[in-house]
Amino acid sequence: MIRWIACVFGIVAATIHASAVISLQWLGWLICLISISLWLFIAYKDKDTARATMQFYFLIISIIAVYNWLKYI
């Protein structure tokens, strides 16, 4: 069930990013951050170190992106 929730969050985030509405990009990154956090949890639970490391990197990038977008709104 968590995988499907993470997938839906990922699709919503991608849709918001693809809309190219500048004022909503921070929301897309925030939803992406939630999706990545869920995928990181799943990878950790599956003991998939490579995937968990990749998701951790994406999580850090998403946090930086949310911070940058909120700084300029």
N, CA, C and O atoms as a Tripos MOL2 file, in Angstrom:
@<TRIPOS>MOLECULE
protein
  292   291    73     0     0
PROTEIN
NO_CHARGES

@<TRIPOS>ATOM
      1 N           0.8190   -1.2000    0.0000 N.3       1 MET1
      2 CA          0.0000    0.0000    0.0000 C.3       1 MET1
      3 C           0.8600    1.2600    0.0000 C.2       1 MET1
      4 O           0.5370    2.2360   -0.6780 O.2       1 MET1
      5 N           1.9640    1.2390    0.7670 N.am      2 ILE2
      6 CA          2.8390    2.4120    0.8270 C.3       2 ILE2
      7 C           3.4450    2.6880   -0.5400 C.2       2 ILE2
      8 O           3.6400    3.8450   -0.9130 O.2       2 ILE2
      9 N           3.7450    1.6310   -1.2900 N.am      3 ARG3
     10 CA          4.3190    1.8090   -2.6330 C.3       3 ARG3
     11 C           3.3600    2.5630   -3.5440 C.2       3 ARG3
     12 O           3.7820    3.4240   -4.3160 O.2       3 ARG3
     13 N           2.0780    2.2460   -3.4560 N.am      4 TRP4
     14 CA          1.0990    2.9330   -4.2990 C.3       4 TRP4
     15 C           0.9320    4.3940   -3.8920 C.2       4 TRP4
     16 O           0.7780    5.2710   -4.7430 O.2       4 TRP4
     17 N           0.9650    4.6430   -2.6010 N.am      5 ILE5
     18 CA          0.8760    6.0280   -2.1230 C.3       5 ILE5
     19 C           2.0810    6.8250   -2.6080 C.2       5 ILE5
     20 O           1.9360    7.9550   -3.0750 O.2       5 ILE5
     21 N           3.2730    6.2330   -2.4970 N.am      6 ALA6
     22 CA          4.4880    6.8910   -2.9770 C.3       6 ALA6
     23 C           4.4090    7.1400   -4.4760 C.2       6 ALA6
     24 O           4.8340    8.1890   -4.9610 O.2       6 ALA6
     25 N           3.8660    6.1780   -5.2050 N.am      7 CYS7
     26 CA          3.7130    6.3170   -6.6560 C.3       7 CYS7
     27 C           2.7600    7.4590   -7.0070 C.2       7 CYS7
     28 O           3.0470    8.2590   -7.8970 O.2       7 CYS7
     29 N           1.6370    7.5330   -6.3130 N.am      8 VAL8
     30 CA          0.6630    8.6070   -6.5680 C.3       8 VAL8
     31 C           1.2770    9.9720   -6.2620 C.2       8 VAL8
     32 O           1.0970   10.9180   -7.0290 O.2       8 VAL8
     33 N           2.0000   10.0790   -5.1480 N.am      9 PHE9
     34 CA          2.6730   11.3350   -4.8260 C.3       9 PHE9
     35 C           3.6790   11.7000   -5.9100 C.2       9 PHE9
     36 O           3.7950   12.8690   -6.2790 O.2       9 PHE9
     37 N           4.4020   10.7210   -6.4180 N.am     10 GLY10
     38 CA          5.3730   10.9700   -7.4790 C.3      10 GLY10
     39 C           4.7100   11.4640   -8.7580 C.2      10 GLY10
     40 O           5.2170   12.3770   -9.4090 O.2      10 GLY10
     41 N           3.5810   10.8630   -9.1180 N.am     11 ILE11
     42 CA          2.8490   11.2830  -10.3180 C.3      11 ILE11
     43 C           2.3050   12.6910  -10.1550 C.2      11 ILE11
     44 O           2.3770   13.4950  -11.0840 O.2      11 ILE11
     45 N           1.7600   12.9970   -8.9820 N.am     12 VAL12
     46 CA          1.2330   14.3440   -8.7250 C.3      12 VAL12
     47 C           2.3610   15.3740   -8.7920 C.2      12 VAL12
     48 O           2.1950   16.4430   -9.3790 O.2      12 VAL12
     49 N           3.5020   15.0510   -8.1910 N.am     13 ALA13
     50 CA          4.6500   15.9770   -8.2160 C.3      13 ALA13
     51 C           5.1170   16.2100   -9.6480 C.2      13 ALA13
     52 O           5.3880   17.3470  -10.0330 O.2      13 ALA13
     53 N           5.2140   15.1410  -10.4410 N.am     14 ALA14
     54 CA          5.6460   15.2840  -11.8320 C.3      14 ALA14
     55 C           4.6570   16.1130  -12.6450 C.2      14 ALA14
     56 O           5.0600   16.8980  -13.5040 O.2      14 ALA14
     57 N           3.3630   15.9390  -12.3740 N.am     15 THR15
     58 CA          2.3430   16.7120  -13.0730 C.3      15 THR15
     59 C           2.4500   18.1940  -12.7370 C.2      15 THR15
     60 O           2.3390   19.0440  -13.6210 O.2      15 THR15
     61 N           2.6630   18.5000  -11.4830 N.am     16 ILE16
     62 CA          2.8180   19.9050  -11.0770 C.3      16 ILE16
     63 C           4.0700   20.4940  -11.7210 C.2      16 ILE16
     64 O           4.0310   21.6210  -12.2150 O.2      16 ILE16
     65 N           5.1690   19.7600  -11.7260 N.am     17 HIS17
     66 CA          6.3960   20.2690  -12.3540 C.3      17 HIS17
     67 C           6.2110   20.4680  -13.8440 C.2      17 HIS17
     68 O           6.7200   21.4380  -14.4060 O.2      17 HIS17
     69 N           5.4890   19.5660  -14.4960 N.am     18 ALA18
     70 CA          5.2720   19.6590  -15.9430 C.3      18 ALA18
     71 C           4.3270   20.7910  -16.3130 C.2      18 ALA18
     72 O           4.3310   21.2490  -17.4560 O.2      18 ALA18
     73 N           3.5220   21.2450  -15.3690 N.am     19 SER19
     74 CA          2.5850   22.3290  -15.6710 C.3      19 SER19
     75 C           3.3020   23.6510  -15.9270 C.2      19 SER19
     76 O           2.7490   24.5440  -16.5680 O.2      19 SER19
     77 N           4.5120   23.7770  -15.4360 N.am     20 ALA20
     78 CA          5.3550   24.9690  -15.6090 C.3      20 ALA20
     79 C           4.7460   26.2210  -14.9820 C.2      20 ALA20
     80 O           5.0860   27.3380  -15.3740 O.2      20 ALA20
     81 N           3.8520   26.0420  -14.0140 N.am     21 VAL21
     82 CA          3.3190   27.1760  -13.2590 C.3      21 VAL21
     83 C           4.3360   27.4710  -12.1590 C.2      21 VAL21
     84 O           4.4900   26.7040  -11.2080 O.2      21 VAL21
     85 N           5.0150   28.5890  -12.3110 N.am     22 ILE22
     86 CA          6.1270   28.9200  -11.4120 C.3      22 ILE22
     87 C           5.6890   28.9550   -9.9500 C.2      22 ILE22
     88 O           6.4160   28.4820   -9.0760 O.2      22 ILE22
     89 N           4.5250   29.5030   -9.6810 N.am     23 SER23
     90 CA          4.0890   29.6590   -8.2940 C.3      23 SER23
     91 C           3.7660   28.3200   -7.6160 C.2      23 SER23
     92 O           3.6370   28.2670   -6.3930 O.2      23 SER23
     93 N           3.6360   27.2470   -8.3940 N.am     24 LEU24
     94 CA          3.3140   25.9380   -7.8150 C.3      24 LEU24
     95 C           4.5130   25.0010   -7.7380 C.2      24 LEU24
     96 O           4.3910   23.8890   -7.2230 O.2      24 LEU24
     97 N           5.6600   25.4250   -8.2360 N.am     25 GLN25
     98 CA          6.8190   24.5400   -8.2680 C.3      25 GLN25
     99 C           7.2580   24.1120   -6.8700 C.2      25 GLN25
    100 O           7.6880   22.9750   -6.6720 O.2      25 GLN25
    101 N           7.1520   25.0180   -5.9060 N.am     26 TRP26
    102 CA          7.5280   24.6530   -4.5430 C.3      26 TRP26
    103 C           6.6500   23.5240   -4.0260 C.2      26 TRP26
    104 O           7.1200   22.6390   -3.3120 O.2      26 TRP26
    105 N           5.3580   23.5610   -4.3930 N.am     27 LEU27
    106 CA          4.4370   22.5140   -3.9620 C.3      27 LEU27
    107 C           4.8110   21.1760   -4.6100 C.2      27 LEU27
    108 O           4.7520   20.1270   -3.9680 O.2      27 LEU27
    109 N           5.1960   21.2290   -5.8830 N.am     28 GLY28
    110 CA          5.6460   20.0200   -6.5690 C.3      28 GLY28
    111 C           6.8590   19.4140   -5.8890 C.2      28 GLY28
    112 O           6.9440   18.1970   -5.7210 O.2      28 GLY28
    113 N           7.8070   20.2750   -5.4930 N.am     29 TRP29
    114 CA          9.0030   19.7780   -4.8030 C.3      29 TRP29
    115 C           8.6610   19.2320   -3.4220 C.2      29 TRP29
    116 O           9.2560   18.2500   -2.9790 O.2      29 TRP29
    117 N           7.7160   19.8530   -2.7450 N.am     30 LEU30
    118 CA          7.3080   19.3680   -1.4320 C.3      30 LEU30
    119 C           6.6550   17.9910   -1.5410 C.2      30 LEU30
    120 O           6.9520   17.1000   -0.7460 O.2      30 LEU30
    121 N           5.7790   17.8160   -2.5090 N.am     31 ILE31
    122 CA          5.1350   16.5180   -2.7230 C.3      31 ILE31
    123 C           6.1750   15.4800   -3.1510 C.2      31 ILE31
    124 O           6.1060   14.3180   -2.7520 O.2      31 ILE31
    125 N           7.1310   15.9120   -3.9620 N.am     32 CYS32
    126 CA          8.2300   15.0350   -4.3630 C.3      32 CYS32
    127 C           9.0330   14.5910   -3.1410 C.2      32 CYS32
    128 O           9.4380   13.4330   -3.0420 O.2      32 CYS32
    129 N           9.2550   15.5060   -2.2270 N.am     33 LEU33
    130 CA          9.9830   15.1920   -0.9980 C.3      33 LEU33
    131 C           9.2560   14.1070   -0.2030 C.2      33 LEU33
    132 O           9.8920   13.2010    0.3360 O.2      33 LEU33
    133 N           7.9390   14.1950   -0.1290 N.am     34 ILE34
    134 CA          7.1470   13.1850    0.5740 C.3      34 ILE34
    135 C           7.2490   11.8340   -0.1340 C.2      34 ILE34
    136 O           7.4400   10.8000    0.5050 O.2      34 ILE34
    137 N           7.1200   11.8580   -1.4600 N.am     35 SER35
    138 CA          7.2210   10.6310   -2.2430 C.3      35 SER35
    139 C           8.5830    9.9700   -2.0640 C.2      35 SER35
    140 O           8.6680    8.7580   -1.8660 O.2      35 SER35
    141 N           9.6270   10.7510   -2.1340 N.am     36 ILE36
    142 CA         10.9820   10.2060   -1.9830 C.3      36 ILE36
    143 C          11.1910    9.6480   -0.5790 C.2      36 ILE36
    144 O          11.8440    8.6190   -0.4070 O.2      36 ILE36
    145 N          10.6380   10.3220    0.4190 N.am     37 SER37
    146 CA         10.7570    9.8140    1.7920 C.3      37 SER37
    147 C          10.1010    8.4410    1.9220 C.2      37 SER37
    148 O          10.6370    7.5470    2.5780 O.2      37 SER37
    149 N           8.9490    8.2840    1.2970 N.am     38 LEU38
    150 CA          8.2710    6.9830    1.3290 C.3      38 LEU38
    151 C           9.0880    5.9180    0.6020 C.2      38 LEU38
    152 O           9.2150    4.7950    1.0900 O.2      38 LEU38
    153 N           9.6450    6.2650   -0.5710 N.am     39 TRP39
    154 CA         10.4690    5.3110   -1.3130 C.3      39 TRP39
    155 C          11.7330    4.9630   -0.5380 C.2      39 TRP39
    156 O          12.1970    3.8240   -0.5840 O.2      39 TRP39
    157 N          12.2910    5.9350    0.1710 N.am     40 LEU40
    158 CA         13.4720    5.6650    1.0010 C.3      40 LEU40
    159 C          13.1200    4.6740    2.1070 C.2      40 LEU40
    160 O          13.8890    3.7520    2.3810 O.2      40 LEU40
    161 N          11.9810    4.8540    2.7330 N.am     41 PHE41
    162 CA         11.5210    3.9280    3.7700 C.3      41 PHE41
    163 C          11.3380    2.5200    3.2010 C.2      41 PHE41
    164 O          11.7380    1.5340    3.8190 O.2      41 PHE41
    165 N          10.7300    2.4400    2.0170 N.am     42 ILE42
    166 CA         10.5090    1.1320    1.3780 C.3      42 ILE42
    167 C          11.8410    0.4570    1.0640 C.2      42 ILE42
    168 O          12.0110   -0.7350    1.3200 O.2      42 ILE42
    169 N          12.7840    1.2180    0.5100 N.am     43 ALA43
    170 CA         14.0970    0.6470    0.1720 C.3      43 ALA43
    171 C          14.8210    0.1780    1.4280 C.2      43 ALA43
    172 O          15.4620   -0.8720    1.4270 O.2      43 ALA43
    173 N          14.7170    0.9540    2.4900 N.am     44 TYR44
    174 CA         15.3510    0.5610    3.7610 C.3      44 TYR44
    175 C          14.7280   -0.7240    4.2970 C.2      44 TYR44
    176 O          15.4300   -1.6220    4.7620 O.2      44 TYR44
    177 N          13.4010   -0.7970    4.2260 N.am     45 LYS45
    178 CA         12.6870   -1.9740    4.7100 C.3      45 LYS45
    179 C          13.0290   -3.2200    3.8840 C.2      45 LYS45
    180 O          13.0940   -4.3270    4.4190 O.2      45 LYS45
    181 N          13.2490   -3.0290    2.5720 N.am     46 ASP46
    182 CA         13.6210   -4.1340    1.6850 C.3      46 ASP46
    183 C          15.1040   -4.4860    1.7780 C.2      46 ASP46
    184 O          15.5580   -5.4420    1.1480 O.2      46 ASP46
    185 N          15.8580   -3.7150    2.5630 N.am     47 LYS47
    186 CA         17.3120   -3.8860    2.6960 C.3      47 LYS47
    187 C          18.0240   -3.7310    1.3570 C.2      47 LYS47
    188 O          18.9930   -4.4350    1.0730 O.2      47 LYS47
    189 N          17.5280   -2.7920    0.5300 N.am     48 ASP48
    190 CA         18.1140   -2.4910   -0.7690 C.3      48 ASP48
    191 C          18.9870   -1.2400   -0.6070 C.2      48 ASP48
    192 O          18.5220   -0.1150   -0.7850 O.2      48 ASP48
    193 N          20.2490   -1.4610   -0.2680 N.am     49 THR49
    194 CA         21.1580   -0.3580    0.0580 C.3      49 THR49
    195 C          21.3770    0.5820   -1.1220 C.2      49 THR49
    196 O          21.4070    1.7990   -0.9430 O.2      49 THR49
    197 N          21.5270    0.0380   -2.3120 N.am     50 ALA50
    198 CA         21.7730    0.8840   -3.4900 C.3      50 ALA50
    199 C          20.5970    1.8200   -3.7420 C.2      50 ALA50
    200 O          20.7950    3.0150   -3.9600 O.2      50 ALA50
    201 N          19.3920    1.3000   -3.7150 N.am     51 ARG51
    202 CA         18.2090    2.1260   -3.9390 C.3      51 ARG51
    203 C          18.0170    3.1180   -2.7980 C.2      51 ARG51
    204 O          17.6390    4.2650   -3.0370 O.2      51 ARG51
    205 N          18.2680    2.6990   -1.5780 N.am     52 ALA52
    206 CA         18.1360    3.5990   -0.4310 C.3      52 ALA52
    207 C          19.1260    4.7490   -0.5280 C.2      52 ALA52
    208 O          18.7840    5.8870   -0.2060 O.2      52 ALA52
    209 N          20.3450    4.4700   -0.9660 N.am     53 THR53
    210 CA         21.3450    5.5240   -1.1310 C.3      53 THR53
    211 C          20.9160    6.5150   -2.1980 C.2      53 THR53
    212 O          21.0460    7.7240   -2.0070 O.2      53 THR53
    213 N          20.4040    6.0180   -3.3240 N.am     54 MET54
    214 CA         19.9310    6.8930   -4.3940 C.3      54 MET54
    215 C          18.7630    7.7530   -3.9050 C.2      54 MET54
    216 O          18.7250    8.9530   -4.1750 O.2      54 MET54
    217 N          17.8200    7.1530   -3.1920 N.am     55 GLN55
    218 CA         16.6700    7.9070   -2.6950 C.3      55 GLN55
    219 C          17.0990    8.9400   -1.6520 C.2      55 GLN55
    220 O          16.5340   10.0320   -1.5900 O.2      55 GLN55
    221 N          18.0850    8.6040   -0.8420 N.am     56 PHE56
    222 CA         18.5930    9.5600    0.1340 C.3      56 PHE56
    223 C          19.1840   10.7790   -0.5780 C.2      56 PHE56
    224 O          18.9620   11.9140   -0.1550 O.2      56 PHE56
    225 N          19.9330   10.5480   -1.6510 N.am     57 TYR57
    226 CA         20.4940   11.6480   -2.4430 C.3      57 TYR57
    227 C          19.3660   12.5160   -3.0070 C.2      57 TYR57
    228 O          19.4250   13.7420   -2.9150 O.2      57 TYR57
    229 N          18.3360   11.8850   -3.5910 N.am     58 PHE58
    230 CA         17.1960   12.6330   -4.1260 C.3      58 PHE58
    231 C          16.4630   13.4030   -3.0230 C.2      58 PHE58
    232 O          15.9660   14.5040   -3.2590 O.2      58 PHE58
    233 N          16.3950   12.8310   -1.8360 N.am     59 LEU59
    234 CA         15.7540   13.5050   -0.7050 C.3      59 LEU59
    235 C          16.4960   14.7940   -0.3620 C.2      59 LEU59
    236 O          15.8710   15.8340   -0.1520 O.2      59 LEU59
    237 N          17.8190   14.7300   -0.3060 N.am     60 ILE60
    238 CA         18.6180   15.9280   -0.0140 C.3      60 ILE60
    239 C          18.4090   16.9800   -1.0990 C.2      60 ILE60
    240 O          18.2380   18.1590   -0.7890 O.2      60 ILE60
    241 N          18.4210   16.5710   -2.3630 N.am     61 ILE61
    242 CA         18.1990   17.5080   -3.4740 C.3      61 ILE61
    243 C          16.8010   18.1330   -3.3740 C.2      61 ILE61
    244 O          16.6470   19.3270   -3.6310 O.2      61 ILE61
    245 N          15.7950   17.3590   -3.0120 N.am     62 SER62
    246 CA         14.4320   17.8910   -2.8820 C.3      62 SER62
    247 C          14.3310   18.8970   -1.7450 C.2      62 SER62
    248 O          13.6600   19.9210   -1.8790 O.2      62 SER62
    249 N          14.9850   18.6170   -0.6410 N.am     63 ILE63
    250 CA         14.9790   19.5710    0.4800 C.3      63 ILE63
    251 C          15.6150   20.8860    0.0550 C.2      63 ILE63
    252 O          15.0970   21.9580    0.3670 O.2      63 ILE63
    253 N          16.7270   20.8100   -0.6520 N.am     64 ILE64
    254 CA         17.3910   22.0230   -1.1470 C.3      64 ILE64
    255 C          16.4790   22.7640   -2.1240 C.2      64 ILE64
    256 O          16.3910   23.9910   -2.0780 O.2      64 ILE64
    257 N          15.8000   22.0320   -3.0060 N.am     65 ALA65
    258 CA         14.9060   22.6630   -3.9810 C.3      65 ALA65
    259 C          13.7330   23.3630   -3.3010 C.2      65 ALA65
    260 O          13.3890   24.4860   -3.6690 O.2      65 ALA65
    261 N          13.1120   22.7110   -2.3090 N.am     66 VAL66
    262 CA         12.0000   23.3480   -1.5850 C.3      66 VAL66
    263 C          12.4870   24.6180   -0.8960 C.2      66 VAL66
    264 O          11.8220   25.6520   -0.9520 O.2      66 VAL66
    265 N          13.6280   24.5430   -0.2560 N.am     67 TYR67
    266 CA         14.1980   25.7220    0.4060 C.3      67 TYR67
    267 C          14.4270   26.8530   -0.5990 C.2      67 TYR67
    268 O          14.0820   28.0040   -0.3310 O.2      67 TYR67
    269 N          15.0020   26.5270   -1.7410 N.am     68 ASN68
    270 CA         15.2710   27.5540   -2.7510 C.3      68 ASN68
    271 C          13.9880   28.1740   -3.2900 C.2      68 ASN68
    272 O          13.9210   29.3920   -3.4600 O.2      68 ASN68
    273 N          12.9670   27.3620   -3.5630 N.am     69 TRP69
    274 CA         11.7270   27.9050   -4.0780 C.3      69 TRP69
    275 C          11.0210   28.7780   -3.0450 C.2      69 TRP69
    276 O          10.4990   29.8380   -3.3890 O.2      69 TRP69
    277 N          10.9960   28.3540   -1.8060 N.am     70 LEU70
    278 CA         10.3350   29.1540   -0.7680 C.3      70 LEU70
    279 C          11.0840   30.4510   -0.4950 C.2      70 LEU70
    280 O          10.4770   31.4480   -0.1050 O.2      70 LEU70
    281 N          12.3810   30.4430   -0.6940 N.am     71 LYS71
    282 CA         13.1950   31.6330   -0.4750 C.3      71 LYS71
    283 C          12.8530   32.7310   -1.4720 C.2      71 LYS71
    284 O          12.9730   33.9140   -1.1520 O.2      71 LYS71
    285 N          12.4260   32.3520   -2.6880 N.am     72 TYR72
    286 CA         12.1820   33.3370   -3.7400 C.3      72 TYR72
    287 C          10.7110   33.6370   -3.9790 C.2      72 TYR72
    288 O          10.3760   34.3710   -4.9090 O.2      72 TYR72
    289 N           9.8290   33.0840   -3.1580 N.am     73 ILE73
    290 CA          8.3890   33.3690   -3.3540 C.3      73 ILE73
    291 C           8.0420   34.6520   -2.6400 C.2      73 ILE73
    292 O           6.8890   35.0830   -2.6700 O.2      73 ILE73
@<TRIPOS>BOND
     1     1     2 1
     2     2     3 1
     3     3     4 2
     4     3     5 am
     5     5     6 1
     6     6     7 1
     7     7     8 2
     8     7     9 am
     9     9    10 1
    10    10    11 1
    11    11    12 2
    12    11    13 am
    13    13    14 1
    14    14    15 1
    15    15    16 2
    16    15    17 am
    17    17    18 1
    18    18    19 1
    19    19    20 2
    20    19    21 am
    21    21    22 1
    22    22    23 1
    23    23    24 2
    24    23    25 am
    25    25    26 1
    26    26    27 1
    27    27    28 2
    28    27    29 am
    29    29    30 1
    30    30    31 1
    31    31    32 2
    32    31    33 am
    33    33    34 1
    34    34    35 1
    35    35    36 2
    36    35    37 am
    37    37    38 1
    38    38    39 1
    39    39    40 2
    40    39    41 am
    41    41    42 1
    42    42    43 1
    43    43    44 2
    44    43    45 am
    45    45    46 1
    46    46    47 1
    47    47    48 2
    48    47    49 am
    49    49    50 1
    50    50    51 1
    51    51    52 2
    52    51    53 am
    53    53    54 1
    54    54    55 1
    55    55    56 2
    56    55    57 am
    57    57    58 1
    58    58    59 1
    59    59    60 2
    60    59    61 am
    61    61    62 1
    62    62    63 1
    63    63    64 2
    64    63    65 am
    65    65    66 1
    66    66    67 1
    67    67    68 2
    68    67    69 am
    69    69    70 1
    70    70    71 1
    71    71    72 2
    72    71    73 am
    73    73    74 1
    74    74    75 1
    75    75    76 2
    76    75    77 am
    77    77    78 1
    78    78    79 1
    79    79    80 2
    80    79    81 am
    81    81    82 1
    82    82    83 1
    83    83    84 2
    84    83    85 am
    85    85    86 1
    86    86    87 1
    87    87    88 2
    88    87    89 am
    89    89    90 1
    90    90    91 1
    91    91    92 2
    92    91    93 am
    93    93    94 1
    94    94    95 1
    95    95    96 2
    96    95    97 am
    97    97    98 1
    98    98    99 1
    99    99   100 2
   100    99   101 am
   101   101   102 1
   102   102   103 1
   103   103   104 2
   104   103   105 am
   105   105   106 1
   106   106   107 1
   107   107   108 2
   108   107   109 am
   109   109   110 1
   110   110   111 1
   111   111   112 2
   112   111   113 am
   113   113   114 1
   114   114   115 1
   115   115   116 2
   116   115   117 am
   117   117   118 1
   118   118   119 1
   119   119   120 2
   120   119   121 am
   121   121   122 1
   122   122   123 1
   123   123   124 2
   124   123   125 am
   125   125   126 1
   126   126   127 1
   127   127   128 2
   128   127   129 am
   129   129   130 1
   130   130   131 1
   131   131   132 2
   132   131   133 am
   133   133   134 1
   134   134   135 1
   135   135   136 2
   136   135   137 am
   137   137   138 1
   138   138   139 1
   139   139   140 2
   140   139   141 am
   141   141   142 1
   142   142   143 1
   143   143   144 2
   144   143   145 am
   145   145   146 1
   146   146   147 1
   147   147   148 2
   148   147   149 am
   149   149   150 1
   150   150   151 1
   151   151   152 2
   152   151   153 am
   153   153   154 1
   154   154   155 1
   155   155   156 2
   156   155   157 am
   157   157   158 1
   158   158   159 1
   159   159   160 2
   160   159   161 am
   161   161   162 1
   162   162   163 1
   163   163   164 2
   164   163   165 am
   165   165   166 1
   166   166   167 1
   167   167   168 2
   168   167   169 am
   169   169   170 1
   170   170   171 1
   171   171   172 2
   172   171   173 am
   173   173   174 1
   174   174   175 1
   175   175   176 2
   176   175   177 am
   177   177   178 1
   178   178   179 1
   179   179   180 2
   180   179   181 am
   181   181   182 1
   182   182   183 1
   183   183   184 2
   184   183   185 am
   185   185   186 1
   186   186   187 1
   187   187   188 2
   188   187   189 am
   189   189   190 1
   190   190   191 1
   191   191   192 2
   192   191   193 am
   193   193   194 1
   194   194   195 1
   195   195   196 2
   196   195   197 am
   197   197   198 1
   198   198   199 1
   199   199   200 2
   200   199   201 am
   201   201   202 1
   202   202   203 1
   203   203   204 2
   204   203   205 am
   205   205   206 1
   206   206   207 1
   207   207   208 2
   208   207   209 am
   209   209   210 1
   210   210   211 1
   211   211   212 2
   212   211   213 am
   213   213   214 1
   214   214   215 1
   215   215   216 2
   216   215   217 am
   217   217   218 1
   218   218   219 1
   219   219   220 2
   220   219   221 am
   221   221   222 1
   222   222   223 1
   223   223   224 2
   224   223   225 am
   225   225   226 1
   226   226   227 1
   227   227   228 2
   228   227   229 am
   229   229   230 1
   230   230   231 1
   231   231   232 2
   232   231   233 am
   233   233   234 1
   234   234   235 1
   235   235   236 2
   236   235   237 am
   237   237   238 1
   238   238   239 1
   239   239   240 2
   240   239   241 am
   241   241   242 1
   242   242   243 1
   243   243   244 2
   244   243   245 am
   245   245   246 1
   246   246   247 1
   247   247   248 2
   248   247   249 am
   249   249   250 1
   250   250   251 1
   251   251   252 2
   252   251   253 am
   253   253   254 1
   254   254   255 1
   255   255   256 2
   256   255   257 am
   257   257   258 1
   258   258   259 1
   259   259   260 2
   260   259   261 am
   261   261   262 1
   262   262   263 1
   263   263   264 2
   264   263   265 am
   265   265   266 1
   266   266   267 1
   267   267   268 2
   268   267   269 am
   269   269   270 1
   270   270   271 1
   271   271   272 2
   272   271   273 am
   273   273   274 1
   274   274   275 1
   275   275   276 2
   276   275   277 am
   277   277   278 1
   278   278   279 1
   279   279   280 2
   280   279   281 am
   281   281   282 1
   282   282   283 1
   283   283   284 2
   284   283   285 am
   285   285   286 1
   286   286   287 1
   287   287   288 2
   288   287   289 am
   289   289   290 1
   290   290   291 1
   291   291   292 2
@<TRIPOS>SUBSTRUCTURE
     1 MET1         2 RESIDUE 1 A MET
     2 ILE2         6 RESIDUE 1 A ILE
     3 ARG3        10 RESIDUE 1 A ARG
     4 TRP4        14 RESIDUE 1 A TRP
     5 ILE5        18 RESIDUE 1 A ILE
     6 ALA6        22 RESIDUE 1 A ALA
     7 CYS7        26 RESIDUE 1 A CYS
     8 VAL8        30 RESIDUE 1 A VAL
     9 PHE9        34 RESIDUE 1 A PHE
    10 GLY10       38 RESIDUE 1 A GLY
    11 ILE11       42 RESIDUE 1 A ILE
    12 VAL12       46 RESIDUE 1 A VAL
    13 ALA13       50 RESIDUE 1 A ALA
    14 ALA14       54 RESIDUE 1 A ALA
    15 THR15       58 RESIDUE 1 A THR
    16 ILE16       62 RESIDUE 1 A ILE
    17 HIS17       66 RESIDUE 1 A HIS
    18 ALA18       70 RESIDUE 1 A ALA
    19 SER19       74 RESIDUE 1 A SER
    20 ALA20       78 RESIDUE 1 A ALA
    21 VAL21       82 RESIDUE 1 A VAL
    22 ILE22       86 RESIDUE 1 A ILE
    23 SER23       90 RESIDUE 1 A SER
    24 LEU24       94 RESIDUE 1 A LEU
    25 GLN25       98 RESIDUE 1 A GLN
    26 TRP26      102 RESIDUE 1 A TRP
    27 LEU27      106 RESIDUE 1 A LEU
    28 GLY28      110 RESIDUE 1 A GLY
    29 TRP29      114 RESIDUE 1 A TRP
    30 LEU30      118 RESIDUE 1 A LEU
    31 ILE31      122 RESIDUE 1 A ILE
    32 CYS32      126 RESIDUE 1 A CYS
    33 LEU33      130 RESIDUE 1 A LEU
    34 ILE34      134 RESIDUE 1 A ILE
    35 SER35      138 RESIDUE 1 A SER
    36 ILE36      142 RESIDUE 1 A ILE
    37 SER37      146 RESIDUE 1 A SER
    38 LEU38      150 RESIDUE 1 A LEU
    39 TRP39      154 RESIDUE 1 A TRP
    40 LEU40      158 RESIDUE 1 A LEU
    41 PHE41      162 RESIDUE 1 A PHE
    42 ILE42      166 RESIDUE 1 A ILE
    43 ALA43      170 RESIDUE 1 A ALA
    44 TYR44      174 RESIDUE 1 A TYR
    45 LYS45      178 RESIDUE 1 A LYS
    46 ASP46      182 RESIDUE 1 A ASP
    47 LYS47      186 RESIDUE 1 A LYS
    48 ASP48      190 RESIDUE 1 A ASP
    49 THR49      194 RESIDUE 1 A THR
    50 ALA50      198 RESIDUE 1 A ALA
    51 ARG51      202 RESIDUE 1 A ARG
    52 ALA52      206 RESIDUE 1 A ALA
    53 THR53      210 RESIDUE 1 A THR
    54 MET54      214 RESIDUE 1 A MET
    55 GLN55      218 RESIDUE 1 A GLN
    56 PHE56      222 RESIDUE 1 A PHE
    57 TYR57      226 RESIDUE 1 A TYR
    58 PHE58      230 RESIDUE 1 A PHE
    59 LEU59      234 RESIDUE 1 A LEU
    60 ILE60      238 RESIDUE 1 A ILE
    61 ILE61      242 RESIDUE 1 A ILE
    62 SER62      246 RESIDUE 1 A SER
    63 ILE63      250 RESIDUE 1 A ILE
    64 ILE64      254 RESIDUE 1 A ILE
    65 ALA65      258 RESIDUE 1 A ALA
    66 VAL66      262 RESIDUE 1 A VAL
    67 TYR67      266 RESIDUE 1 A TYR
    68 ASN68      270 RESIDUE 1 A ASN
    69 TRP69      274 RESIDUE 1 A TRP
    70 LEU70      278 RESIDUE 1 A LEU
    71 LYS71      282 RESIDUE 1 A LYS
    72 TYR72      286 RESIDUE 1 A TYR
    73 ILE73      290 RESIDUE 1 A ILE
